[in-house]
Structure formats: structure tokens, C-alpha cells
Amino acid sequence: MSAFKALKTKIESASAVVGVVGLGYVGLPLAHTLHRGGLPVLGFDVDEKKVAMLARGENYLKHLGAEVTTDLSESDRFEATTDFTRLGEADVVIVCVPTPLGRHQEPDLSYVLVTADMIGRTLRAGQLVVLESTTYPGTTRDDFLPAMRAAATHAPHLKPGEDFFVAFSPEREDPGRKSHSTQTIPKLVGGIDDASTELATLVYRRGVDQVVPVSTAEVAEAAKLLENIFRAVNIALVNEMKLVLTEMGVDVWEVVRAASTKPFGYMPFFPGPGLGGHCIPIDPFYLTWKAREVGKPTRFIELAGEINTQMPHYVIERMTRAMNDRGRAVKGAKVLVLGLAYKPDVDDTRESPSFELIELLRRRGAQVEYSDPLVPVSYPVRKHDLQMTSVDLTPENIRRFDAVLVSTNHSAFDYGALAEHARLVIDTRDALRPFEGLMGDRLVRA
Ligand SMILES: NC(=O)c1ccc[n+]([C@@H]2O[C@H](COP(=O)([O-])OP(=O)(O)OC[C@H]3O[C@@H](n4cnc5c(N)ncnc54)[C@H](O)[C@@H]3O)[C@@H](O)[C@H]2O)c1
């Protein structure tokens, strides 16, 4: 039997073992979804703490809910390990490791390439390897596959598309979004050849409701970047509208809601304090970098990046003005920043604009504290290490501060108490709208 047929039969009979490499925001829900689809799953991570917590059924990603880790830990079809020599046990290996930016905004493929090397060392006939980490078009075929083959010194005869199979399938996870899950978000799949596309499509169909095959890995890679660039550009557009409309005395949030009543040709994006998360501030620059190779500029992406990175500065400028108008200086003021996570109801602080806001306020001489029930202690991120601890949002605490800056609108915050007790609120998320009557000029949107 050919390697293709053998693997197809295993997938169809739910006996194909799936190895998920990288059990973070993307890999963990994916492992759970494919496990629920009936497949045996072997999870791999370099982080011993995560592997140990999974064995004990302890949840380290709160937004997923406790059942994800308990389902897995109680199952005899799931195991997590740090032992990468076991990659050969997996019939299908799915790679969900980080793809951050380097110091000069260049793609950092080191995690992907280290993983390709590990997979290559135990590569065998009948394996399918799928890359999920967001990256530029061409990575799977031109970077990932060669790295895997270079490491497969024990099996130089193995041919891609005949003996083993390689595909790309972008992750569209949106942590904290309740309306969709890994199972219900349609999944794109593009192989380096038709056989790889077909096998990868079959695997995902075991757990995902709708799988959409595309003609190549490059199409799948580029589609993911287009989705995220679309968001980055539209967020920049509405942030620019905020700057302009605020100067004109027009309420941008009301304008966006008004425009949203159009049933076609418009999609709402809301302004905020800047971009955050592991995707939108980072992924567009993967394309920018690759575009240089073909000598094409990515002007939209760079302009959006410029506008979005200016937003924390704008917010602090507006806050400074608001305090000045009330006869107060930022220097020496006690300021409480609400929300350290980059978006509501998640504990993820990667690239969060709150860090930038806190640093800018400190640089102006403010005494800054933060409150975030989901992030009780700040931990180091790419550019910042604040070493701070969250304060509770009690009426007594609110009254201690000269100003409160709403950076992230978690639903757990008591906005009523904030509206009643705060001396001044700078609201970047339009979270205090229901209390604007009560607050009067103690509320400033920024
Ligand atoms: N977080 C999101 O919402 C999201 C959405 C879509 C796509 N993505 C993309 O998915 C990929 C993963 O992102 P994430 O948010 O899950 O990251 P993450 O940091 O939450 O998880 C990555 C995991 O990989 C592990 N890891 C690091 N190096 C490893 C190695 N060499 N071998 C095995 N495990 C290793 C880490 O310990 C961590 O558990 C990235 O390319 C990202 O751009 C993320």
C-alpha cells in the first residue's frame, strides 16, 4: 500500500495519531478539537510547566474554560510530553509554535526551524506535517520543508508528496470570542502538492465543521496575512478618523455605530489605544519583509503601522490636556490604568498598548498603578518588564487616584463604581458610555 493510502485509511478510521507541537493559545484548543473528533493526540511543548499542568488537568489558558484541560487529562487518547524523540510516533504532526518579530521588525522563524529540525530527525514514511504558525508565503515549501529534510539524514530517500506530506493551514483563533470556536471557524488548507492537501483536509475534517482546501500552501499562507492586514489597516483607518473627528468635536464611536446600520459594504472597526496581541501588530510585517525580495513596497501596511503605533502617544497627549484643563499636572499625579491584557476578557498581555501607556505616563512623572483581575501580576513581554501587581477596583482604591485610564474594557470591571467614585476617567474604549450622564465632564474619551 502507498504511504498516501495507508495514512488516508488511518485518518478515516480515526487511528492516526496527531502530534501537536506548541500547546499555547493555538495548539491547546486545536489539540482539544481534534481529540474531540476522535483522534488520539500527543502534545509536545518545550515548557515543562505546561506539560505537567496538562497531566494534572490544570488549566493555564483561562479563556478556554476548565473542561479543555480536564477532558484531555482524563482521556487515554491524550498525552503531553517534552520528549521530542517521540515525534516519530505521530502520523500527523501539526506545528503551532510562535512566529514573533526580531529586534529590527524582521520575521523570527527560529521556533519554526528548530521544530522542523526536530521533526526531520524522526521523519518516516507515512507522516503528514502541517505548519499552522502565521508566516509569509513560501515558508512551508522554501524554509520549513528544506529544514526538515536537512535534519532527516537517516532517511534521505523519503520524497515529499510520495513518502511524506507537507501542508500549511492557518490558525484563525480569536481568544475570548464566544461566538466561534476552533470547531466552528472554517479552516483553510493548502499543501505543497495535491496529495498533501487532501490528507490535511481529511485530518481537520475530523474536528472542524468546514475545511476549505486551496490550491497551494502559498495561497493559504497569504490568505492568513491578508486577513490580519485587513484588520490592521481598518483599525488604523478608524484610529485616524478618531483623531480628526475628535478635533471637530464629533463623537467617533457614535459615527461608527451609525455607519454600521448600512447592511452592506461596511464593517465596523472601533478605535482604541493602539494594537495588541500576537497577530495584528506583528503578522503584517512578515509580508513587508518578504515583499522586499520581490522589490515591492507595502505602503498600506507601513502607514497603518505608523498610525497605530502613534495611538498610545495620542491618548497620553489627550490625557495631559484633560488634566491641564482641570488645573492638574500629570507629573506627580496618581494614575490607575485599567486593563493590562490587550483585549477584553483574556489574560494575554503580548504587545498590549497598556504597557506603552504606563511607560509614557511614568516618563512624564506620574505614579502609575494598574488593575486587571485577569493579570494579577505583570510578567515580562517583548519590550517591557513592569514588575507591577494589580490593585483591586474598590471604591476606596478608585478614590485614591487623580485619574483612571481605561485601556482594556474587561467585562469584570465595575464601571458603575468607577463612574461614581473616579475624579477623572480617560476612556479609550467607550466603556463608560452608559454613565456619561452621571459623569459629566469627569469623562473624557480618548
Ligand atoms: N494567539 C492567537 O490568537 C493566534 C491566532 C492565530 C494565529 N496565531 C499564530 O499561531 C502561532 C502560535 O501562537 P500562539 O498564540 O499559540 O503562541 P503561544 O506562545 O501561546 O504558544 C506557543 C507554544 O509553543 C511552545 N514552544 C515554543 N518553542 C517551542 C518548540 N521549539 N517546540 C515546541 N513548543 C514550543 C511555547 O512553550 C508555547 O506553549 C503563531 O504563529 C501565531 O502568530 C496565533
Ligand as a Chemical Component Dictionary entry (heavy atoms), coordinates in Angstrom:
data_LIG
# 
_chem_comp.id                   LIG 
_chem_comp.type                 NON-POLYMER 
_chem_comp.pdbx_formal_charge   0 
_chem_comp.three_letter_code    LIG 
# 
loop_
_chem_comp_atom.comp_id 
_chem_comp_atom.atom_id 
_chem_comp_atom.alt_atom_id 
_chem_comp_atom.type_symbol 
_chem_comp_atom.charge 
_chem_comp_atom.model_Cartn_x 
_chem_comp_atom.model_Cartn_y 
_chem_comp_atom.model_Cartn_z 
_chem_comp_atom.pdbx_ordinal 
LIG N1  N1  N 0  -2.866 33.673 19.724 1  
LIG C1  C1  C 0  -3.663 33.842 18.683 2  
LIG O1  O1  O 0  -4.757 34.356 18.823 3  
LIG C2  C2  C 0  -3.262 33.379 17.285 4  
LIG C3  C3  C 0  -4.246 33.398 16.290 5  
LIG C4  C4  C 0  -3.921 32.962 15.007 6  
LIG C5  C5  C 0  -2.619 32.555 14.736 7  
LIG N2  N2  N 1  -1.668 32.576 15.718 8  
LIG C6  C6  C 0  -0.337 32.094 15.354 9  
LIG O2  O2  O 0  -0.141 30.805 15.925 10 
LIG C7  C7  C 0  1.221  30.615 16.298 11 
LIG C8  C8  C 0  1.312  30.259 17.768 12 
LIG O3  O3  O 0  0.811  31.343 18.539 13 
LIG P1  P1  P 0  0.261  31.178 19.997 14 
LIG O4  O4  O 0  -0.509 32.427 20.315 15 
LIG O5  O5  O -1 -0.396 29.867 20.185 16 
LIG O6  O6  O 0  1.639  31.197 20.821 17 
LIG P2  P2  P 0  1.861  30.726 22.343 18 
LIG O7  O7  O 0  3.082  31.425 22.801 19 
LIG O8  O8  O 0  0.591  30.867 23.116 20 
LIG O9  O9  O 0  2.143  29.175 22.217 21 
LIG C9  C9  C 0  3.288  28.667 21.646 22 
LIG C10 C10 C 0  3.703  27.448 22.428 23 
LIG O10 O10 O 0  4.818  26.876 21.775 24 
LIG C11 C11 C 0  5.734  26.476 22.752 25 
LIG N3  N3  N 0  7.032  26.387 22.114 26 
LIG C12 C12 C 0  7.950  27.344 21.886 27 
LIG N4  N4  N 0  9.004  26.833 21.244 28 
LIG C13 C13 C 0  8.738  25.538 21.028 29 
LIG C14 C14 C 0  9.434  24.475 20.403 30 
LIG N5  N5  N 0  10.610 24.676 19.838 31 
LIG N6  N6  N 0  8.861  23.271 20.392 32 
LIG C15 C15 C 0  7.651  23.066 20.973 33 
LIG N7  N7  N 0  6.945  24.022 21.572 34 
LIG C16 C16 C 0  7.489  25.243 21.591 35 
LIG C17 C17 C 0  5.626  27.502 23.856 36 
LIG O11 O11 O 0  6.082  26.984 25.083 37 
LIG C18 C18 C 0  4.122  27.752 23.857 38 
LIG O12 O12 O 0  3.444  26.873 24.729 39 
LIG C19 C19 C 0  1.914  31.924 15.924 40 
LIG O13 O13 O 0  2.459  31.795 14.635 41 
LIG C20 C20 C 0  0.786  32.929 15.881 42 
LIG O14 O14 O 0  1.071  34.002 15.023 43 
LIG C21 C21 C 0  -1.965 32.960 16.988 44 
# 
loop_
_chem_comp_bond.comp_id 
_chem_comp_bond.atom_id_1 
_chem_comp_bond.atom_id_2 
_chem_comp_bond.value_order 
_chem_comp_bond.pdbx_ordinal 
LIG N1  C1  SING 1  
LIG C1  O1  DOUB 2  
LIG C1  C2  SING 3  
LIG C2  C3  SING 4  
LIG C2  C21 DOUB 5  
LIG C3  C4  DOUB 6  
LIG C4  C5  SING 7  
LIG C5  N2  DOUB 8  
LIG N2  C6  SING 9  
LIG N2  C21 SING 10 
LIG C6  O2  SING 11 
LIG C6  C20 SING 12 
LIG O2  C7  SING 13 
LIG C7  C8  SING 14 
LIG C7  C19 SING 15 
LIG C8  O3  SING 16 
LIG O3  P1  SING 17 
LIG P1  O4  DOUB 18 
LIG P1  O5  SING 19 
LIG P1  O6  SING 20 
LIG O6  P2  SING 21 
LIG P2  O7  DOUB 22 
LIG P2  O8  SING 23 
LIG P2  O9  SING 24 
LIG O9  C9  SING 25 
LIG C9  C10 SING 26 
LIG C10 O10 SING 27 
LIG C10 C18 SING 28 
LIG O10 C11 SING 29 
LIG C11 N3  SING 30 
LIG C11 C17 SING 31 
LIG N3  C12 SING 32 
LIG N3  C16 SING 33 
LIG C12 N4  DOUB 34 
LIG N4  C13 SING 35 
LIG C13 C14 SING 36 
LIG C13 C16 DOUB 37 
LIG C14 N5  SING 38 
LIG C14 N6  DOUB 39 
LIG N6  C15 SING 40 
LIG C15 N7  DOUB 41 
LIG N7  C16 SING 42 
LIG C17 O11 SING 43 
LIG C17 C18 SING 44 
LIG C18 O12 SING 45 
LIG C19 O13 SING 46 
LIG C19 C20 SING 47 
LIG C20 O14 SING 48 
# 
